[in-house]
């Protein structure tokens, strides 16, 4: 295991802290005005470790480091190729491939941790950090399964750490103004929400290397055992990494996991959604051998339509609220008078709120909301957002978390786990339905194609027990937490 930690530097730091404490009782933080304009006192810097250094981590690390207003004190990645940039940029930060060894060695030097790994490793890394009372920033979706999301939500409150999920739109203006517009009542009682994305843009619905019995030599820079982590053992293949892991159930959560926490965040907040009561779905299927074999045991399907029901206690005429999700090129039918060119300049996806008086449509992150009344675009003045902007836009999402870490537990973040956890549960409920939909019996007959009823408090499907296998997965042995 590669550990470049400088013992001399560590001892020097400890000796400095010890001597400072003895020599300056009561004067531990040097005031900014003493140090001069523009100087950031060391005590004002957050000491951050990064688990995952490539892909989305690249942006997360840059934003958190913020040109040196904060410190990157440790790096961890199972792939030396992905970490090369930041090992060069932060040569004094000890580098590890195993996050457990990083925490064991560097816990006393770390204040907060950014987790930007594949989905299947979010929970073990984040939970290990939280149990050490380290603040955590975790990429979306928060976890790989529903049980993990509930556990992280409860642990963050128990250990009193500052948290943030990486759905940056939650820090933006669009989410806030659309939320306020929806709650204004301009379209009456809302009974239906339609959400969709153009994802996946990676392979899904194709036969996997595992199913084809293919394998390749493991690159020398990669610790394949650590990359697999909690997932079952399989042979290495370049089809799984980087990024393309999203389409494999053992590692990723498909198009829904990738984009659901972005698009569904707007209705989740605007309508104060709780646990869903039921879910059903259908999927686009690719078959081989003249329709005898389905390829979805290992990979997510190429497209899906998922339909969730929620209690709608504020409505006089609609006891339930419907929320539907579409991916892989499937889009909902638009209400009369709307078309995609008029409604959505960004074809990557969108959200529609359908009420008794009209429709509110918005793009990703709640951007560019439009109101339609009687099939015509209405000239509606956008309201001032109820929730104040903390950093100003989506690019301030990481710094919002950094500043909250410095202020301490209880400081507002846009996607703290008390919000991000329940949102992630809703998103992952869709994947539970998809995986249940694809269950087959010994005679290869599909047995899960039914509406599933959900007991949110107890995290249990009440009418098809086989589906509960997807509430909580089993981890490969290895002491990951």
C-alpha positions in Angstrom: 0.0 0.0 0.0 1.5 3.3 -1.0 1.7 5.7 2.0 3.8 8.8 1.4 3.1 10.4 4.8 6.0 12.5 6.1 6.5 11.5 9.7 8.8 14.4 10.4 6.1 16.9 9.2 3.5 15.1 11.4 5.7 15.3 14.5 6.5 18.9 13.8 2.8 19.8 13.5 2.1 18.0 16.8 5.0 19.7 18.6 3.8 23.1 17.3 0.3 22.5 18.6 1.6 21.4 21.9 3.9 24.3 22.4 1.3 26.8 21.2 -1.2 25.5 23.7 1.3 25.9 26.6 2.5 29.3 25.5 -0.7 31.0 24.6 -3.4 30.1 27.0 -6.7 31.6 25.8 -5.2 32.9 22.5 -5.5 30.0 20.0 -6.9 31.7 16.9 -4.9 34.6 15.4 -7.3 37.4 14.4 -7.5 38.1 10.6 -6.6 41.8 11.1 -3.3 40.9 12.8 -2.3 38.8 9.8 -3.1 41.4 7.2 -5.7 41.8 4.5 -6.3 38.7 2.4 -4.4 36.3 4.8 -6.3 33.3 5.9 -5.3 32.1 9.3 -4.4 28.3 9.5 -7.1 27.9 12.1 -9.7 29.2 9.5 -8.8 26.4 7.0 -10.7 23.1 6.8 -8.6 20.0 6.6 -10.2 17.9 3.9 -9.5 14.4 2.7 -10.7 13.1 -0.7 -11.8 9.5 -1.3 -11.9 9.4 -5.1 -9.8 11.7 -7.1 -11.0 11.5 -10.7 -14.2 12.1 -12.6 -16.7 14.2 -10.5 -14.1 14.3 -7.7 -12.0 16.6 -9.9 -14.6 19.3 -9.6 -15.4 18.6 -6.0 -11.8 18.8 -4.9 -11.2 22.0 -6.8 -14.3 23.7 -5.4 -13.5 22.6 -1.8 -9.8 23.6 -2.0 -10.9 27.0 -3.4 -7.5 28.1 -4.5 -6.0 27.5 -1.1 -8.6 28.9 1.3 -8.8 25.4 2.6 -6.5 22.4 2.8 -6.4 19.0 1.1 -4.6 16.9 3.6 -5.1 13.3 2.4 -5.9 11.6 -0.9 -7.3 8.2 -1.6 -8.1 6.4 -4.9 -7.9 2.7 -6.0 -6.6 3.8 -9.4 -3.3 5.6 -9.6 -4.2 7.0 -13.0 -7.2 8.8 -11.6 -5.3 10.3 -8.7 -2.2 11.4 -10.6 -3.3 15.0 -11.1 -3.9 15.6 -7.4 -0.9 13.6 -6.1 1.2 16.1 -8.2 -0.8 19.1 -7.0 -0.7 18.2 -3.3 2.6 16.3 -2.9 2.6 16.7 0.9 -0.9 15.1 1.2 -0.4 11.4 2.1 -1.9 9.1 -0.6 -3.7 5.8 0.0 -5.6 3.3 -2.1 -7.6 1.9 0.9 -9.8 4.5 2.6 -9.7 2.4 5.8 -5.9 2.8 6.1 -6.3 6.5 5.4 -8.7 6.9 8.3 -6.6 4.8 10.6 -3.5 6.8 9.8 -4.8 10.3 9.3 -8.0 10.6 11.4 -6.4 13.2 13.7 -5.4 15.4 10.8 -8.7 15.3 9.0 -11.8 17.5 9.6 -14.0 16.5 6.7 -14.1 14.0 3.8 -15.3 14.2 0.2 -16.7 10.9 -1.1 -16.7 10.7 -4.9 -16.5 7.0 -5.5 -18.8 4.7 -7.5 -22.2 4.4 -5.9 -21.6 1.0 -4.2 -18.9 2.5 -2.0 -20.6 5.7 -0.9 -22.2 4.2 2.3 -19.2 2.3 3.7 -16.8 5.3 3.2 -19.3 7.9 4.5 -20.4 5.8 7.5 -16.8 5.1 8.5 -16.1 8.8 8.4 -19.2 9.8 10.3 -18.5 7.3 13.1 -15.2 9.2 13.5 -17.2 12.4 13.7 -15.9 13.7 10.4 -18.0 16.0 8.3 -18.9 14.4 4.9 -19.7 15.5 1.4 -21.1 12.5 -0.6 -21.8 12.5 -4.3 -25.3 11.6 -5.6 -27.1 9.4 -5.2 -26.3 9.3 -1.5 -26.2 5.5 -1.4 -26.7 2.4 -3.4 -29.8 1.1 -1.6 -32.6 2.4 0.6 -31.4 0.9 3.9 -28.1 2.6 3.5 -29.8 6.0 2.9 -31.8 5.6 6.1 -28.7 4.6 8.1 -26.6 7.6 6.9 -29.5 10.0 7.7 -29.7 8.7 11.3 -25.9 8.6 11.8 -25.4 12.2 10.7 -27.9 13.3 13.3 -26.5 11.0 16.0 -22.8 12.0 15.5 -23.7 15.7 14.8 -21.7 16.1 11.6 -22.2 18.6 8.8 -23.3 16.9 5.6 -24.0 17.6 2.0 -25.0 15.4 -1.0 -23.6 16.4 -4.4 -26.8 17.4 -6.1 -25.6 20.9 -6.7 -28.9 22.2 -8.1 -30.2 22.2 -4.5 -28.0 25.3 -3.9 -29.2 27.1 -7.0 -31.7 29.9 -7.7 -33.8 27.7 -10.1 -34.8 25.2 -7.4 -35.8 27.9 -5.0 -37.9 30.0 -7.4 -39.7 27.0 -8.9 -40.4 25.7 -5.4 -41.9 29.0 -4.4 -43.9 29.2 -7.7 -45.3 25.7 -7.1 -46.3 26.6 -3.6 -48.0 29.9 -4.7 -51.1 28.0 -5.9 -51.0 29.5 -9.4 -51.9 26.2 -11.0 -54.3 25.1 -8.3 -54.1 21.7 -6.6 -51.2 19.7 -8.0 -52.0 16.0 -8.6 -49.4 14.8 -11.1 -45.6 15.3 -11.6 -43.8 14.1 -14.6 -40.0 13.9 -14.6 -37.6 12.6 -17.3 -34.0 12.6 -18.5 -32.2 11.7 -21.7 -29.8 9.4 -19.7 -28.3 6.9 -20.0 -25.4 8.1 -22.1 -23.4 5.0 -21.2 -24.1 1.4 -22.2 -27.2 -0.1 -20.6 -29.3 -3.0 -21.7 -26.4 -4.9 -23.2 -24.9 -8.2 -22.3 -22.2 -7.6 -19.7 -18.6 -9.0 -19.8 -19.5 -11.1 -16.8 -22.4 -12.7 -18.6 -20.3 -13.3 -21.7 -17.4 -14.8 -19.6 -15.0 -12.1 -20.7 -12.1 -10.8 -18.7 -8.9 -8.7 -19.2 -5.6 -8.2 -17.4 -5.9 -5.9 -14.4 -3.9 -2.6 -15.1 -0.9 -2.3 -12.8 -2.2 1.1 -11.5 -5.5 -0.4 -10.3 -6.2 -2.3 -7.1 -9.2 -4.3 -8.4 -10.1 -5.9 -5.1 -10.4 -2.5 -3.5 -12.3 -1.1 -6.5 -14.9 -3.9 -6.1 -15.1 -3.2 -2.4 -18.5 -4.3 -1.1 -19.5 -5.7 -4.5 -19.3 -9.5 -5.3 -16.1 -10.7 -6.9 -15.9 -10.7 -10.7 -13.1 -10.5 -13.2 -11.7 -7.2 -14.3 -12.9 -5.6 -17.6 -12.4 -2.1 -18.9 -16.2 -1.9 -19.5 -16.7 -1.2 -15.8 -14.4 1.7 -15.3 -14.2 4.6 -15.3 -17.7 6.1 -15.3 -19.4 3.2 -17.2 -19.9 1.3 -13.9 -23.2 3.3 -13.6 -25.0 0.8 -15.8 -24.1 -2.3 -13.7 -26.3 -3.1 -10.7 -23.4 -4.2 -8.5 -21.8 -0.8 -8.7 -24.2 1.8 -10.0 -27.8 2.8 -9.9 -28.4 3.5 -13.6 -30.0 6.6 -15.2 -32.3 7.1 -12.3 -29.6 7.1 -9.7 -27.4 9.4 -11.8 -30.1 12.1 -12.5 -33.0 11.4 -10.2 -31.4 13.3 -7.3 -31.1 16.3 -9.6 -34.5 16.3 -11.3 -36.6 14.9 -8.4 -35.1 17.3 -5.9 -37.4 20.1 -7.2 -40.8 18.3 -6.6 -39.4 16.7 -3.4 -38.9 20.1 -1.9 -41.8 22.0 -3.5 -44.4 19.4 -2.5 -42.8 18.2 0.8 -42.9 14.6 -0.3 -42.7 11.9 2.3 -42.4 8.2 1.8 -44.2 6.8 -1.3 -47.0 4.4 -0.7 -46.7 2.4 -4.0 -44.5 2.0 -7.0 -44.8 0.2 -10.4 -42.8 0.3 -13.6 -42.1 -1.0 -17.0 -38.8 -1.3 -18.8 -37.5 -1.3 -22.4 -36.0 -4.7 -22.9 -33.3 -6.2 -25.1 -33.5 -9.9 -25.7 -31.4 -12.4 -27.4 -31.8 -16.0 -28.6 -35.3 -15.4 -30.0 -36.7 -13.8 -26.8 -35.5 -16.6 -24.5 -32.9 -14.8 -22.5 -33.1 -11.3 -20.9 -29.9 -9.5 -20.2 -30.8 -7.7 -17.0 -29.5 -9.8 -14.2 -26.2 -7.8 -14.3 -27.1 -4.5 -16.1 -29.7 -1.8 -15.8 -32.3 -1.8 -18.7 -31.9 0.7 -21.6 -35.0 2.6 -20.6 -37.7 2.7 -17.8 -40.9 4.3 -16.8 -41.6 4.4 -13.1 -44.8 5.5 -11.3 -44.8 6.4 -7.6 -47.8 7.4 -5.5 -47.6 9.7 -2.5 -50.1 10.8 0.1 -51.6 14.2 -0.8 -53.1 15.5 2.4 -53.3 19.1 1.4 -55.5 18.3 -1.6 -59.3 18.4 -1.4 -59.9 16.4 -4.5 -56.8 14.2 -5.0 -56.0 12.0 -2.0 -52.9 10.7 -3.9 -50.2 12.5 -5.8 -48.6 10.7 -8.8 -44.9 11.2 -9.7 -43.6 9.4 -12.8 -40.0 9.1 -14.0 -38.9 8.3 -17.6 -35.4 7.6 -18.9 -33.7 6.2 -22.0 -35.5 8.3 -24.5 -39.0 7.9 -23.1 -40.8 11.2 -22.4 -44.3 11.9 -21.0 -47.2 13.2 -23.0 -47.4 16.9 -22.8 -50.7 18.7 -21.8 -52.7 20.5 -24.5 -51.0 23.6 -25.7 -47.5 22.6 -24.7 -44.7 21.3 -26.9 -41.1 20.4 -26.1 -39.6 23.2 -28.2 -41.7 25.8 -26.3 -41.4 24.3 -22.9 -37.9 23.0 -22.7 -35.0 24.6 -24.3 -32.7 22.0 -22.7 -33.7 18.6 -24.1 -31.7 16.7 -21.4 -34.8 16.4 -19.4 -37.4 18.3 -17.4 -40.1 18.4 -14.8 -43.8 19.2 -15.1 -46.2 20.0 -12.2 -49.8 19.4 -13.4 -52.5 21.0 -11.3 -56.2 21.7 -11.5 -55.7 25.1 -13.1 -52.6 24.6 -15.3 -49.0 23.4 -15.6 -45.6 24.5 -14.3 -42.7 23.3 -16.4 -39.0 23.6 -15.6 -35.6 22.3 -16.7 -32.8 20.7 -14.8 -32.2 22.3 -11.3 -35.6 24.0 -11.6 -34.2 26.4 -14.2 -36.4 28.5 -16.6 -39.8 27.8 -15.0 -42.9 28.5 -17.2 -46.6 28.6 -16.4 -49.3 27.3 -18.8 -53.0 28.2 -18.1 -55.6 26.8 -20.4 -53.0 25.5 -22.8 -51.3 28.9 -23.2 -48.1 30.4 -21.8 -49.1 32.8 -19.0 -47.2 36.0 -18.2 -46.6 35.3 -14.5 -44.1 37.3 -12.5 -41.7 34.9 -10.8 -41.9 35.2 -7.1 -38.9 35.9 -4.8 -37.6 32.6 -3.4 -38.6 31.7 0.1 -35.3 30.0 0.9 -32.3 32.3 0.8 -29.3 31.6 -1.4 -26.3 30.8 0.7 -23.5 30.8 -1.9 -25.3 32.3 -4.9 -25.4 29.5 -7.4 -24.8 25.8 -8.0 -21.0 26.2 -8.2 -21.0 27.3 -4.5 -22.4 23.9 -3.4 -19.1 22.6 -2.1 -18.0 25.9 -0.5 -21.3 26.1 1.3 -20.5 22.8 2.9 -17.0 23.8 3.7 -18.1 27.0 5.5 -20.8 25.1 7.4 -18.2 22.6 8.6 -16.3 25.5 10.1 -19.4 26.8 11.8 -20.4 23.5 13.1 -23.3 21.1 13.3 -26.7 22.8 12.8 -25.4 25.2 10.1 -27.6 25.1 7.0 -26.5 23.2 3.9 -28.8 22.9 0.9 -28.7 19.1 0.8 -27.9 17.9 4.3 -28.7 14.3 4.9 -32.0 15.0 6.6 -33.1 16.2 3.1 -30.8 14.1 0.9 -31.5 10.8 2.7 -35.3 10.8 2.2 -34.9 12.1 -1.4 -32.4 9.3 -2.2 -34.9 6.7 -0.7 -37.6 8.0 -3.2 -35.1 7.7 -6.1 -33.9 4.3 -5.2 -37.5 3.1 -4.7 -37.7 3.3 -8.5 -34.7 1.0 -8.9 -36.3 -1.5 -6.4 -39.3 -1.6 -8.7 -37.2 -2.1 -11.8 -35.2 -5.0 -10.3 -38.3 -6.6 -8.9 -39.9 -6.3 -12.4 -37.1 -8.3 -13.8 -37.3 -11.2 -11.3 -37.9 -14.6 -12.8 -38.7 -18.0 -11.3 -37.0 -21.4 -12.0 -39.1 -21.7 -15.2 -37.8 -18.3 -16.4 -41.3 -16.7 -15.8 -41.3 -13.1 -14.8 -43.0 -12.9 -11.3 -42.4 -9.3 -10.2 -44.5 -7.4 -12.7 -47.0 -5.9 -10.3 -47.7 -2.8 -8.3 -45.7 -2.8 -5.1 -47.0 -1.4 -1.8 -44.4 0.3 0.4 -44.3 0.6 4.2 -41.9 3.5 4.4 -41.4 3.6 8.2 -40.4 -0.1 8.3 -38.7 -0.1 4.8 -40.7 -3.0 3.5 -42.7 -4.1 0.5 -45.9 -5.6 1.9 -47.3 -7.5 -1.0 -44.3 -9.2 -2.7 -41.6 -10.3 -0.3 -39.1 -11.1 -3.0 -38.7 -7.4 -3.7 -37.4 -6.8 -0.2 -34.1 -8.3 -1.3 -33.4 -4.9 -3.0 -34.0 -2.8 0.1 -30.6 -3.8 1.6 -27.9 -5.6 -0.3 -25.3 -8.1 1.1 -21.7 -7.0 1.2 -18.7 -9.0 0.1 -16.6 -10.0 3.2 -13.7 -7.7 3.9 -14.5 -5.4 6.8 -15.6 -2.4 4.8 -17.0 -0.5 7.8 
